Amino acid sequence: MPYPLEIVKKSRELLAERREKATSEAIERRMAVAKRAPRALEIEREISTTSARLASAVLSGEDVAAQVRKIREFNLQKQRELSEALRSGGFPPDVLEPRYHCALCRDTGAFQGRLCSCVVQLEKELMYERLGAQASVDLCGFERFDLRYYSEKSSPSAAVSERAVMSKTLSECVKYAQNFSLDSPSLLLIGKPGLGKTHLSLSIAYTVIEGGFDVLYLPFHTLLTRLESARFSKGSAEYQDYLDPVLNCELLVLDDLGSEFTTAFSTSVLYDLVNTRQLRSLPTVINTNLNEGDIASRYGERLHSRLLGCFRVIPFVGEDIRLQKLYSK
């Protein structure tokens, strides 16, 4: 899946910067060689005539093999002289060559007629950077989700233990992320604060990015703040420019629903977001500290119906892990 235009554009800008840096640094090194080992540049110019001499030998038609052999021997001798001249001047053998970030494509972005692997990696890193700008990136990773914080004991009101429930929750989130496609369902991660909802939301986002999808992560209160600023100070065009990526990304991860100050505006934004993405068949992951009753009372029956009826509900149970870590110190 192609990444959004902003990511593609940024990656090409960075490639151009890399090429420019490699070229300018090579020029600086060449100037240093000219001062301390000028003979090396003379030898380099002599080597540069090799191609013309080979072409002339082929066109002459006179014992081409012997002439080519002689020219190659000349070239090898000059290469040895060049290496020695550079060494005597205190330079490494490759000092005159641009040192590209990617040796395959020489920072052009293309290798053997295809997009170079370095561009794929760069775009992925930019996606991570965009995600990290809104998240605590050190939380990411399914492997860091520690089930030991959830009790193994069952209670009279629950047939299974908290750890059993959370083990299933973790497994479902891992499976969802690893098998993500545009046909994947939307998820509603629901439970009290401090149970790992943000951790698993971010883990899903990072894993889906690895699959090459356009993922956008946002705390809901951050989204509202930016939309309100754009709407009331910069106008409707700015508002839509900010909202469009949220509505159109291949996976939206909306964090901490319910932490915002609820207004008619926030409820309208949430309904528009959920409704539009459902109509476009685009998956959304939402996590919230609210229970089902809270969702209905805060956002109304219409949104309650969409969130509970159209999203797969993933439960989080247990005791606040942040408090457990604090008390254990």
C-alpha positions in Angstrom: 0.0 0.0 0.0 1.4 3.5 -0.8 2.1 5.8 2.0 0.4 9.2 2.1 1.8 12.0 -0.2 3.3 13.9 2.7 5.5 10.9 3.6 6.5 10.2 0.0 7.3 13.9 -0.6 9.4 14.1 2.6 11.3 10.9 1.7 12.3 12.4 -1.7 13.4 15.6 0.0 15.6 13.6 2.4 17.1 11.6 -0.5 17.9 14.9 -2.3 19.6 16.2 0.9 21.6 13.0 1.2 22.8 13.2 -2.4 23.7 16.9 -1.9 25.6 16.2 1.3 27.5 13.3 -0.3 28.5 15.4 -3.2 29.5 18.5 -1.2 31.6 16.4 1.2 33.3 14.7 -1.7 34.2 18.1 -3.1 35.7 19.2 0.3 37.8 16.0 0.5 39.0 16.6 -3.1 40.1 20.1 -2.2 42.1 18.6 0.7 43.7 16.0 -1.6 44.6 18.8 -4.0 46.6 20.5 -1.2 48.3 17.5 0.4 48.5 15.0 -2.5 48.2 16.8 -5.9 49.8 13.9 -7.7 46.7 11.7 -6.8 44.5 14.0 -8.9 46.9 13.9 -11.8 46.8 10.1 -11.7 43.0 10.2 -11.5 42.9 12.3 -14.7 45.2 9.8 -16.4 42.9 6.9 -15.4 39.9 8.8 -16.8 41.3 8.6 -20.3 41.0 4.8 -20.2 37.5 4.6 -21.6 38.4 6.8 -24.6 41.5 4.7 -25.2 39.5 1.5 -25.1 37.0 2.8 -27.6 39.8 3.9 -29.9 41.4 0.5 -29.7 38.1 -1.2 -30.7 37.5 1.1 -33.6 41.1 0.8 -34.9 40.6 -2.9 -35.6 44.3 -3.6 -35.2 45.0 -6.5 -32.7 42.2 -5.3 -30.5 42.8 -8.0 -27.8 46.4 -7.0 -27.4 45.6 -3.3 -27.2 42.8 -3.9 -24.7 45.1 -6.0 -22.5 47.7 -3.3 -22.6 45.2 -0.6 -21.6 43.9 -2.7 -18.8 47.4 -3.2 -17.5 48.0 0.5 -17.7 44.8 1.1 -15.7 45.7 -1.3 -13.0 49.1 0.3 -12.7 47.6 3.7 -12.3 45.1 2.4 -9.8 48.0 1.2 -7.7 49.8 4.5 -8.1 46.7 6.4 -7.1 46.2 4.3 -4.0 49.9 4.8 -3.0 49.6 8.6 -3.6 46.5 8.8 -1.4 48.1 6.7 1.3 51.2 8.8 1.3 49.0 11.9 1.8 47.2 10.3 4.7 43.9 9.6 2.8 41.9 6.4 2.5 41.5 4.8 -0.9 37.9 6.0 -1.4 38.5 9.6 -0.4 37.7 11.0 -3.9 34.4 9.2 -4.2 31.0 10.5 -2.9 30.0 8.5 0.2 26.3 7.9 -0.4 23.9 6.8 2.3 22.8 3.9 0.1 25.5 2.2 -2.0 22.8 0.5 -4.1 21.0 3.4 -5.6 23.6 6.1 -4.8 20.8 8.1 -3.0 18.7 8.3 -6.2 15.9 6.1 -4.8 15.9 3.7 -7.8 17.9 0.5 -8.2 17.6 -1.8 -11.2 14.5 0.0 -12.4 12.6 -0.4 -9.2 12.1 1.6 -6.0 15.2 1.0 -3.8 14.9 -0.8 -0.5 16.4 2.3 1.2 13.3 4.3 0.2 11.0 1.7 1.6 12.9 1.8 4.9 13.0 5.6 4.9 9.2 5.9 4.3 8.6 3.4 7.1 10.9 5.4 9.5 9.0 8.6 8.6 5.7 6.8 9.4 7.1 5.8 12.8 8.3 9.4 13.3 4.8 10.7 12.6 3.3 8.1 15.0 6.0 8.9 17.6 5.2 12.6 17.5 1.9 11.8 19.2 2.8 8.8 21.3 5.2 7.4 23.9 7.1 5.2 21.4 8.8 3.3 24.2 5.4 1.7 25.0 5.2 0.0 21.6 5.7 -3.7 21.1 3.5 -6.7 21.9 6.5 -8.4 23.4 6.6 -5.8 26.1 3.0 -6.4 27.3 3.5 -8.1 30.6 0.7 -10.4 31.7 2.2 -10.8 35.2 0.3 -7.7 36.3 -3.0 -9.4 35.8 -4.3 -11.7 38.5 -4.5 -15.5 38.0 -7.2 -15.8 40.6 -10.8 -16.3 39.6 -13.6 -14.5 41.5 -17.2 -15.5 42.3 -18.4 -12.9 39.8 -16.0 -14.0 37.0 -15.7 -17.5 35.6 -12.1 -16.9 34.4 -9.2 -14.9 35.8 -8.1 -11.5 34.7 -4.9 -12.9 33.3 -6.9 -15.4 31.1 -9.1 -12.5 29.8 -6.0 -10.3 29.1 -4.1 -13.2 27.5 -7.0 -13.6 25.0 -7.1 -9.8 24.5 -3.4 -9.7 23.7 -3.7 -12.6 21.3 -6.6 -10.9 19.5 -4.7 -7.7 19.1 -1.6 -9.5 17.8 -3.6 -11.5 15.3 -5.5 -8.3 14.2 -2.2 -6.4 13.6 -0.4 -9.2 11.9 -3.3 -10.0 9.5 -4.5 -6.4 9.0 -6.1 -5.5 5.7 -8.6 -2.9 4.6 -11.3 -5.6 5.2 -10.3 -5.8 8.9 -13.0 -4.9 11.4 -12.9 -1.8 13.6 -11.9 -2.4 17.3 -13.2 -0.8 20.5 -10.7 -1.4 23.3 -12.7 -0.8 26.5 -11.7 -0.9 30.2 -10.7 1.1 33.2 -7.5 3.4 33.2 -4.1 1.8 33.4 -4.8 -1.6 31.9 -2.7 -1.4 28.8 -5.1 -0.1 26.1 -2.7 2.6 24.8 0.1 0.1 24.8 -1.7 -2.4 22.7 -3.2 0.4 20.5 0.3 1.6 19.7 1.6 -2.0 19.2 -1.2 -2.5 16.6 -0.2 0.8 14.9 3.5 -0.1 14.6 2.8 -3.6 13.4 0.4 -2.4 10.7 2.9 0.2 9.6 5.4 -2.6 9.1 2.9 -4.1 6.6 3.1 -0.9 4.5 -0.2 0.7 5.5 -1.0 4.4 6.1 -1.6 4.6 9.9 -2.5 7.7 11.9 -2.5 7.7 15.6 -4.1 10.5 17.6 -5.4 11.1 21.1 -9.0 12.2 20.7 -8.5 15.4 22.8 -5.5 16.4 20.5 -7.6 15.9 17.4 -10.4 18.1 18.9 -7.9 20.8 19.9 -6.4 21.1 16.5 -9.8 21.0 14.7 -11.2 23.7 17.0 -8.1 25.9 16.3 -8.4 25.4 12.6 -12.1 26.0 12.5 -12.3 29.1 14.6 -9.1 30.9 13.8 -8.0 29.7 10.3 -11.3 28.9 8.5 -13.1 25.9 7.0 -10.4 25.1 4.4 -7.7 24.6 7.1 -10.2 22.6 9.1 -10.8 20.2 6.2 -7.1 20.0 5.3 -6.5 18.6 8.8 -9.6 16.4 9.0 -9.1 14.7 5.6 -6.1 12.6 6.6 -8.0 11.4 9.7 -11.0 10.4 7.6 -8.9 8.8 4.8 -6.0 7.0 6.4 -6.0 3.2 6.0 -6.0 2.7 9.8 -6.9 5.3 12.4 -6.0 4.7 16.0 -7.9 7.0 18.2 -6.6 7.0 21.8 -8.2 7.9 25.1 -11.8 8.6 24.0 -13.7 10.1 26.9 -10.8 12.2 28.3 -12.0 15.2 26.4 -14.4 17.9 27.7 -17.6 16.7 26.0 -19.4 19.3 23.9 -21.8 19.4 21.0 -18.7 20.0 18.8 -16.8 17.0 20.1 -19.8 14.7 19.8 -20.3 15.9 16.2 -16.7 15.3 15.3 -16.7 11.8 16.7 -19.9 10.9 14.9 -18.7 12.3 11.6 -15.4 10.5 12.0 -17.0 7.1 12.9 -19.7 7.4 10.3 -17.5 8.5 7.4 -14.9 5.8 8.0 -17.6 3.1 8.2 -19.1 4.3 4.9 -15.6 4.2 3.3 -15.0 0.7 4.8 -11.9 2.0 6.6 -10.9 0.3 9.9 -10.6 2.3 13.1 -9.2 1.3 16.5 -10.6 3.3 19.4 -9.7 2.9 23.1 -11.6 4.3 26.0 -11.8 4.3 29.8 -15.6 4.6 29.5 -17.9 1.7 30.0 -20.9 1.0 27.8 -23.3 3.0 29.9 -20.9 6.0 30.0 -20.7 5.9 26.2 -24.5 6.1 25.9 -24.9 8.9 28.4 -22.0 11.0 27.1 -22.4 10.6 23.3 -26.0 9.6 22.9 -27.7 6.4 21.7 -26.8 7.0 18.0 -23.1 6.9 18.6 -23.5 4.2 21.3 -25.2 2.0 18.7 -22.4 2.6 16.1 -19.5 2.0 18.5 -21.0 -1.1 20.3 -22.8 -2.5 17.2 -20.2 -1.9 14.4 -16.9 -2.3 16.3 -15.5 -5.5 17.7 -15.3 -4.9 21.5 -12.1 -6.0 23.2 -12.3 -6.0 27.0 -9.5 -4.9 29.4 -9.8 -6.0 33.0 -7.6 -5.9 36.1 -6.0 -3.4 38.4 -4.2 -0.2 37.3 -0.7 -1.3 36.3 0.7 2.2 36.7 -0.3 2.2 40.4 1.0 -1.4 40.8 4.4 -0.3 39.5 4.3 2.8 41.8 3.5 0.8 44.9 6.1 -1.9 44.1 8.9 0.6 44.3 
